[in-house]
Amino acid sequence: MEIRITLRHLEISEEIKKLITRKVGKLQKYDPDIQLIEIIITQEKFRHRVEILIKSRHFQMEASGQHGNLQTCFDDVLAKIERRLIEHKKRFKDKKHRKTAPSPESADDET
């Protein structure tokens, strides 16, 4: 899994980059087929904008948000993308394990 961090109009320390990488790396437990996670952080005057793009073998997903504080903005967007990954995983898990019941007409024919 590759993690890219793109910064626009701001600089952040290596500690914050490591924190972001560690938090985003935990998303792989929801889908082990994730190939790329791209984080784009932009500063516009006093607002921070964070976008997270996930590219997996089977799907692509995106979430974004704005806030005055960078850490709060990142945590909100990370929570949003995590909820979407959980819902995506539930959807496919439910489809895979769904069993069909025999129809009543076929049960009558057998007796």
N, C-alpha and C positions, 0 to 999 in steps of 0.2 A: 504494500500500500504506500502510495506516495502522498505526501502532504506538502502543499505549496502555500506560502504566505506572501501575499502581495500588499505592499503599503503604498498609499497614495497621499502625498502632502503631509506626511508625518513620519517620525522615527520612533521606534520603541526599543526597549532594551532586550538583551538576549534572554534575561530571566522571564520576561513576559512572553517571548516567542516560545521558550521551552514549556511554559505553563499552557499556552494555547495548544501546542503540539501534543502535550500529554492528555489534555481534556478531549481533544478531537480524536485522538487515537482510541479512546474508549468506545467510539461509535462502531468500531469493527465487530463488537460482540453482537450487534443486531443483524449484521449481514457480513459474513466473512468474504464475500465476493467483491467488496469495495476496492476499486483500483486507484482512485484519485479523490482526494479531498482538497479543495482549493478555498482558501480564506482570503477575502479581499477586504482590507480595512482602509477606509477613506475618512479624512477629516475635512469638514467644510465649516469654516469659521469656528463655532463653538460646539458643533455637533459631530458625533462620530457615526459612521455608517459601516455596518459589518454585513458581508454576504458570505454564505457558506454554500459551495457547490459540491455535490457528491456525484461521482460517476462510478457506477457499478457495472458488472457484466450484463445485468438485466434491466437496469433503469437508471434514470438521472433525476436528481432532486435538488431543489434550491430553496433557501430561506434567507431573508434579509430583514434588517431592522435599523432604527436610528435611536440615538439617545445622547445625552450630554456627556455621560461618563462612559469611557471605553469598556471597562470591565463589566458594567451592567449591561451594556449593549451586547457584548459578546455572549454573556451568560443567557440573555433572553433569546438570542438567535440559536444558540446551541440547544436550549430546551425545546424550541420550536422544531428544529430538525430532528431531535431525538424522538419527540412525539410522532412525527411523520414516519420515521423509520419503524417505530413500534407498531403503528397502525398498518404499515405496509407488510410487516412480518406476520401480523395476525391475519391479515386478509389471505395471504398465501397458505398459511398453516391451516386455516379453516377449510379452504378449498381442497387441500391435499387429503385431509382426513375425513371429509364428508362421505358418509355412507348412505346409499339409497335403500329405502325399505322396499320389500317386494309389494307389488300392487295387489289389491284385494282380488282382482279378477284372476290373476295367475295362481293365487292360493286356492281358489275354488276349483280350478281345472285339475289340479293335482289330486284332489280327493275323490 
